[in-house]
């Protein structure tokens, strides 16, 4: 199973009007960032800014 499809099965409890990014995208970026050495939220966010086109 593709990773993004796996993450798409996770229930998203956020308020719809507050969603800027999809939960599967957030989870995939977080996973990639942690595997790449990110240790906290700030490093995950920086990884997302540097490596993803939104």
N, CA, C and O atoms as CSV, one atom per row, in Angstrom:
chain,resi,resn,atom,element,x,y,z
A,1,UNK,N,N,0.850,-1.187,0.000
A,1,UNK,CA,C,0.000,0.000,0.000
A,1,UNK,C,C,0.888,1.241,0.000
A,1,UNK,O,O,1.882,1.302,0.725
A,2,UNK,N,N,0.530,2.211,-0.804
A,2,UNK,CA,C,1.278,3.462,-0.812
A,2,UNK,C,C,1.113,4.174,0.527
A,2,UNK,O,O,0.054,4.108,1.151
A,3,UNK,N,N,2.151,4.843,0.952
A,3,UNK,CA,C,2.133,5.518,2.252
A,3,UNK,C,C,1.030,6.561,2.332
A,3,UNK,O,O,0.342,6.645,3.349
A,4,UNK,N,N,0.847,7.354,1.289
A,4,UNK,CA,C,-0.172,8.412,1.323
A,4,UNK,C,C,-1.568,7.807,1.422
A,4,UNK,O,O,-2.437,8.375,2.083
A,5,UNK,N,N,-1.797,6.664,0.777
A,5,UNK,CA,C,-3.093,5.986,0.873
A,5,UNK,C,C,-3.303,5.442,2.280
A,5,UNK,O,O,-4.417,5.471,2.803
A,6,UNK,N,N,-2.231,4.945,2.890
A,6,UNK,CA,C,-2.307,4.465,4.262
A,6,UNK,C,C,-2.711,5.605,5.196
A,6,UNK,O,O,-3.595,5.436,6.036
A,7,UNK,N,N,-2.067,6.762,5.051
A,7,UNK,CA,C,-2.378,7.915,5.892
A,7,UNK,C,C,-3.775,8.462,5.609
A,7,UNK,O,O,-4.381,9.066,6.494
A,8,UNK,N,N,-4.295,8.269,4.414
A,8,UNK,CA,C,-5.636,8.756,4.068
A,8,UNK,C,C,-6.716,8.052,4.880
A,8,UNK,O,O,-7.833,8.557,4.997
A,9,UNK,N,N,-6.393,6.894,5.438
A,9,UNK,CA,C,-7.358,6.150,6.243
A,9,UNK,C,C,-7.455,6.664,7.678
A,9,UNK,O,O,-8.358,6.267,8.414
A,10,UNK,N,N,-6.549,7.530,8.078
A,10,UNK,CA,C,-6.558,8.092,9.434
A,10,UNK,C,C,-7.661,9.137,9.531
A,10,UNK,O,O,-7.755,10.024,8.683
A,11,UNK,N,N,-8.497,9.035,10.563
A,11,UNK,CA,C,-9.605,9.969,10.762
A,11,UNK,C,C,-9.058,11.340,11.147
A,11,UNK,O,O,-8.196,11.455,12.019
A,12,UNK,N,N,-9.562,12.362,10.497
A,12,UNK,CA,C,-9.141,13.742,10.750
A,12,UNK,C,C,-10.219,14.435,11.578
A,12,UNK,O,O,-11.331,14.641,11.092
A,13,UNK,N,N,-9.907,14.795,12.809
A,13,UNK,CA,C,-10.876,15.395,13.718
A,13,UNK,C,C,-10.804,16.921,13.748
A,13,UNK,O,O,-11.451,17.559,14.578
A,14,UNK,N,N,-10.022,17.501,12.847
A,14,UNK,CA,C,-9.909,18.959,12.837
A,14,UNK,C,C,-11.176,19.598,12.273
A,14,UNK,O,O,-11.924,18.962,11.530
A,15,UNK,N,N,-11.408,20.854,12.631
A,15,UNK,CA,C,-12.542,21.622,12.114
A,15,UNK,C,C,-12.278,21.931,10.645
A,15,UNK,O,O,-11.195,22.401,10.297
A,16,UNK,N,N,-13.255,21.671,9.783
A,16,UNK,CA,C,-13.065,21.814,8.336
A,16,UNK,C,C,-12.548,23.183,7.924
A,16,UNK,O,O,-11.648,23.272,7.089
A,17,UNK,N,N,-13.093,24.245,8.489
A,17,UNK,CA,C,-12.685,25.583,8.049
A,17,UNK,C,C,-11.268,25.938,8.503
A,17,UNK,O,O,-10.700,26.922,8.029
A,18,UNK,N,N,-10.701,25.160,9.402
A,18,UNK,CA,C,-9.349,25.416,9.908
A,18,UNK,C,C,-8.279,24.613,9.174
A,18,UNK,O,O,-7.092,24.753,9.470
A,19,UNK,N,N,-8.677,23.782,8.229
A,19,UNK,CA,C,-7.722,22.910,7.541
A,19,UNK,C,C,-7.030,23.658,6.407
A,19,UNK,O,O,-7.670,24.063,5.437
A,20,UNK,N,N,-5.734,23.834,6.536
A,20,UNK,CA,C,-4.942,24.456,5.483
A,20,UNK,C,C,-4.314,23.382,4.595
A,20,UNK,O,O,-4.229,23.544,3.378
A,21,UNK,N,N,-3.877,22.286,5.214
A,21,UNK,CA,C,-3.276,21.161,4.494
A,21,UNK,C,C,-4.022,19.888,4.865
A,21,UNK,O,O,-4.603,19.795,5.946
A,22,UNK,N,N,-4.004,18.911,3.972
A,22,UNK,CA,C,-4.681,17.650,4.264
A,22,UNK,C,C,-3.868,16.861,5.292
A,22,UNK,O,O,-2.643,16.968,5.349
A,23,UNK,N,N,-4.568,16.074,6.096
A,23,UNK,CA,C,-3.898,15.284,7.125
A,23,UNK,C,C,-2.899,14.294,6.528
A,23,UNK,O,O,-1.794,14.175,7.056
A,24,UNK,N,N,-3.235,13.580,5.454
A,24,UNK,CA,C,-2.238,12.669,4.878
A,24,UNK,C,C,-0.949,13.383,4.454
A,24,UNK,O,O,0.139,12.831,4.616
A,25,UNK,N,N,-1.056,14.598,3.916
A,25,UNK,CA,C,0.144,15.356,3.545
A,25,UNK,C,C,0.969,15.711,4.777
A,25,UNK,O,O,2.195,15.601,4.761
A,26,UNK,N,N,0.302,16.132,5.834
A,26,UNK,CA,C,0.998,16.491,7.075
A,26,UNK,C,C,1.723,15.279,7.646
A,26,UNK,O,O,2.880,15.377,8.055
A,27,UNK,N,N,1.042,14.139,7.673
A,27,UNK,CA,C,1.643,12.932,8.230
A,27,UNK,C,C,2.826,12.451,7.391
A,27,UNK,O,O,3.843,12.026,7.938
A,28,UNK,N,N,2.695,12.516,6.080
A,28,UNK,CA,C,3.786,12.084,5.207
A,28,UNK,C,C,5.004,12.998,5.348
A,28,UNK,O,O,6.134,12.518,5.435
A,29,UNK,N,N,4.779,14.294,5.371
A,29,UNK,CA,C,5.888,15.239,5.557
A,29,UNK,C,C,6.544,15.023,6.916
A,29,UNK,O,O,7.770,15.057,7.028
A,30,UNK,N,N,5.735,14.801,7.946
A,30,UNK,CA,C,6.272,14.555,9.289
A,30,UNK,C,C,7.127,13.300,9.316
A,30,UNK,O,O,8.212,13.299,9.898
A,31,UNK,N,N,6.648,12.230,8.690
A,31,UNK,CA,C,7.410,10.984,8.633
A,31,UNK,C,C,8.745,11.193,7.919
A,31,UNK,O,O,9.793,10.780,8.415
A,32,UNK,N,N,8.699,11.830,6.766
A,32,UNK,CA,C,9.931,12.086,6.005
A,32,UNK,C,C,10.902,12.952,6.797
A,32,UNK,O,O,12.108,12.705,6.785
A,33,UNK,N,N,10.385,13.956,7.481
A,33,UNK,CA,C,11.237,14.852,8.263
A,33,UNK,C,C,11.916,14.109,9.409
A,33,UNK,O,O,13.110,14.290,9.645
A,34,UNK,N,N,11.167,13.283,10.114
A,34,UNK,CA,C,11.731,12.544,11.246
A,34,UNK,C,C,12.778,11.542,10.764
A,34,UNK,O,O,13.833,11.398,11.382
A,35,UNK,N,N,12.491,10.854,9.670
A,35,UNK,CA,C,13.469,9.918,9.105
A,35,UNK,C,C,14.737,10.662,8.680
A,35,UNK,O,O,15.834,10.104,8.710
A,36,UNK,N,N,14.574,11.919,8.286
A,36,UNK,CA,C,15.712,12.743,7.857
A,36,UNK,C,C,16.435,13.414,9.018
A,36,UNK,O,O,17.414,14.131,8.810
A,37,UNK,N,N,15.957,13.184,10.241
A,37,UNK,CA,C,16.667,13.698,11.404
A,37,UNK,C,C,15.974,14.788,12.189
A,37,UNK,O,O,16.524,15.259,13.185
A,38,UNK,N,N,14.781,15.209,11.780
A,38,UNK,CA,C,14.059,16.243,12.537
A,38,UNK,C,C,13.704,15.702,13.923
A,38,UNK,O,O,13.279,14.556,14.065
A,39,UNK,N,N,13.884,16.541,14.932
A,39,UNK,CA,C,13.652,16.105,16.303
A,39,UNK,C,C,12.513,16.828,17.004
A,39,UNK,O,O,12.115,16.420,18.094
A,40,UNK,N,N,11.981,17.884,16.414
A,40,UNK,CA,C,10.872,18.585,17.051
A,40,UNK,C,C,9.997,19.241,15.983
A,40,UNK,O,O,10.286,19.171,14.789
A,41,UNK,N,N,8.914,19.884,16.448
A,41,UNK,CA,C,7.944,20.469,15.523
A,41,UNK,C,C,8.569,21.521,14.619
A,41,UNK,O,O,8.267,21.581,13.427
A,42,UNK,N,N,9.439,22.348,15.184
A,42,UNK,CA,C,10.062,23.398,14.383
A,42,UNK,C,C,10.899,22.808,13.248
A,42,UNK,O,O,10.882,23.322,12.130
A,43,UNK,N,N,11.620,21.743,13.531
A,43,UNK,CA,C,12.440,21.105,12.502
A,43,UNK,C,C,11.573,20.422,11.445
A,43,UNK,O,O,11.928,20.411,10.266
A,44,UNK,N,N,10.440,19.853,11.859
A,44,UNK,CA,C,9.508,19.254,10.898
A,44,UNK,C,C,8.938,20.339,9.990
A,44,UNK,O,O,8.853,20.151,8.777
A,45,UNK,N,N,8.548,21.471,10.570
A,45,UNK,CA,C,8.005,22.577,9.777
A,45,UNK,C,C,9.051,23.105,8.802
A,45,UNK,O,O,8.733,23.381,7.645
A,46,UNK,N,N,10.275,23.246,9.248
A,46,UNK,CA,C,11.352,23.716,8.376
A,46,UNK,C,C,11.596,22.726,7.239
A,46,UNK,O,O,11.809,23.133,6.096
A,47,UNK,N,N,11.566,21.450,7.542
A,47,UNK,CA,C,11.716,20.428,6.502
A,47,UNK,C,C,10.610,20.582,5.456
A,47,UNK,O,O,10.872,20.521,4.255
A,48,UNK,N,N,9.391,20.778,5.912
A,48,UNK,CA,C,8.275,20.951,4.989
A,48,UNK,C,C,8.440,22.173,4.104
A,48,UNK,O,O,8.161,22.118,2.906
A,49,UNK,N,N,8.894,23.280,4.689
A,49,UNK,CA,C,9.101,24.504,3.902
A,49,UNK,C,C,10.203,24.323,2.857
A,49,UNK,O,O,10.092,24.837,1.743
A,50,UNK,N,N,11.247,23.609,3.204
A,50,UNK,CA,C,12.396,23.465,2.306
A,50,UNK,C,C,12.208,22.393,1.233
A,50,UNK,O,O,12.806,22.489,0.161
A,51,UNK,N,N,11.391,21.381,1.500
A,51,UNK,CA,C,11.353,20.218,0.618
A,51,UNK,C,C,10.025,19.967,-0.075
A,51,UNK,O,O,9.922,19.028,-0.865
A,52,UNK,N,N,9.018,20.762,0.189
A,52,UNK,CA,C,7.697,20.499,-0.386
A,52,UNK,C,C,7.168,21.747,-1.084
A,52,UNK,O,O,7.350,22.867,-0.606
A,53,UNK,N,N,6.527,21.540,-2.190
A,53,UNK,CA,C,5.930,22.648,-2.941
A,53,UNK,C,C,4.440,22.717,-2.638
A,53,UNK,O,O,3.686,21.806,-2.984
A,54,UNK,N,N,4.019,23.799,-1.992
A,54,UNK,CA,C,2.596,23.983,-1.678
A,54,UNK,C,C,2.113,25.240,-2.344
A,54,UNK,O,O,0.941,25.595,-2.217
